Amino acid sequence: MMKFAIAFAAALMAGAAPALAQDQGQGQGGGEAPPARGRVVQPYIEVSQIVSAEITPGSDVVTFTQVAAGADVNIQGRNSGASVSVRYERNIAYGDDSVDSNTLSGIARGTLAVVPGALSLEAGALASRTRVDAGGGTSVNPLVREDNESRVYSAYAGPSLRTQVGDVGIEGVARVGYNRFEAEDALVTQQGQTVDVFDDSVTYLGQVRAGVRPDTVIPGVGLAVTAGGFQEDIANLDQRVRDLYVRGDVTIPVSPTLALVGGAGYEDVEISSRDAVRDANGVPVRGADGRLVTDKTAPRRIAFAVDGLLWDVGVLWRPSSRTSLQAAVGRRYDSTTYYGTFTYAPSDRSNLAINVYDGVSGLGGALNNALAGIGTDFEAIRNPVTGDFGGLVGGSQGQSLVGVAGSVRSAAFRGRGVRASYQRQVGRTTAAIGAGYDRRTFIAAAGTALAPLDGLRDESYYLTAGLSRQVGAGSAITTNAYVNWFDGAGSNDVTAIGGSAAYNQTITRRLEGRAAIGVDYVDSQFTDQDFAVATALVGLRYNF
């Protein structure tokens, strides 16, 4: 049986739109206008020869041909915009059928103005994959094998509103999302313990905010009222995360660039589930995929419930159109909460973003939040050896991390953490770095098969960096590196380190040559053996 523990799941990396800053403290995105006009549509095909050598624990060498087709699209208008990166690849092995694979990966995010400046339709989609070694550790190594590959899918769509009715500004958003994690087999630790992994979920989000500027109703004070809700229905044990709230907010300007903000309201948060089907001995039954089988006739059991006051106080600092800080501390989910965003773009060639978040959801909610948190003008950053999209994008709004190290347990959780990214362009060189910390405390109902997870904590630390440079007419060098540390409950730790370098050379107006090398290493406590692989690629790309 294949064993795996961790996947590169989702975390968001962009500040919330003002109407959504309070929604789970995680930045739901929405309503942003594309920063510039333009149109780029670039379909392509690639043919490459790849050699992948296992350094440890074995010494296997695999050679295969990779045929790929894809398209990168970036279309920006005054009120609408979209960015899409999609790629299909087929790996053809020589004498080793386990390397044969088909993969679809990509990311898309778009906004379509229905009523310019007021009503828009927004959508996003993600398809990605993660590789895992036989002991359960995460790896993004290019040794492609279908039996150790997991796939992540996420999509959402819905309208957003921003309008003015007299002196009252109204902002709102609604969306529905779907998320799925596919794996060939169950997660089994080295000790023989089976962990229930996320299957799929449907998410619902809605929020409306009405507010007036300072001095409109009360001298020197701005007022707003917000109401909203979030729900995620998780297939595993029919879990349900529901978060409803209504609140009032005040804004007190201290200077033209600084304001004190505060708010209070009512929240009703509930996480519940059913139990698993049990055999004659009371042991939970698992299906062919290793996941727990839900007992649809079992009563719903409460895992977490909070009904009462929420509040927070903070500051809003906007010294210029290029600098913004919003930070708050308060009480939510029956405990202290912190959240905020900081963005700084001193020029069109430099961007810094920091985000502190706190919220409750399942893995699907985190995925949808990640998609909604990025802008519509970006470039997907792919592994130069495999072409994989690992969840990193860069663009006019800075660098965003959509996929980071994290747990794929099926239980709902409270997720708290911080993410930061910096991107800078100097002449022909562009450099980017992203880092973060994510902590997930799992919540499960007593008396159910997931009860042992209640209160367990998984922590992730991650660092990723990239550098690209034009070195001549029609030639470029790109380098990427990453480090992920995962501290799982029960000392199930994983460290993943890797790097790659690529060289592209234009041959004709549409044809270019490619060469790349990469090294990836995984140290997992799920197994007593480390895993390392080195890969080299040479190929051609034709741009239509």
Secondary structure as UniProt FT lines:
FT   STRAND          6..10
FT   HELIX           18..20
FT   TURN            21..22
FT   TURN            24..25
FT   STRAND          38..56
FT   STRAND          61..76
FT   STRAND          81..93
FT   HELIX           97..99
FT   STRAND          101..115
FT   TURN            116..118
FT   STRAND          119..132
FT   TURN            134..135
FT   STRAND          138..139
FT   HELIX           146..148
FT   STRAND          149..165
FT   TURN            166..167
FT   STRAND          168..182
FT   STRAND          187..188
FT   TURN            190..191
FT   STRAND          194..195
FT   STRAND          200..212
FT   TURN            214..215
FT   TURN            219..220
FT   STRAND          221..234
FT   HELIX           236..238
FT   STRAND          239..253
FT   STRAND          258..273
FT   TURN            280..281
FT   TURN            288..289
FT   TURN            296..297
FT   STRAND          301..320
FT   TURN            321..322
FT   STRAND          323..332
FT   TURN            333..334
FT   STRAND          335..347
FT   TURN            348..349
FT   STRAND          350..361
FT   HELIX           363..373
FT   STRAND          378..382
FT   TURN            384..386
FT   STRAND          389..395
FT   TURN            396..397
FT   STRAND          398..401
FT   STRAND          403..407
FT   STRAND          412..426
FT   TURN            427..428
FT   STRAND          429..443
FT   TURN            446..447
FT   TURN            449..450
FT   HELIX           451..453
FT   TURN            454..455
FT   STRAND          457..472
FT   TURN            473..474
FT   STRAND          475..488
FT   TURN            489..491
FT   STRAND          492..506
FT   STRAND          511..524
FT   TURN            525..526
FT   STRAND          531..543
//
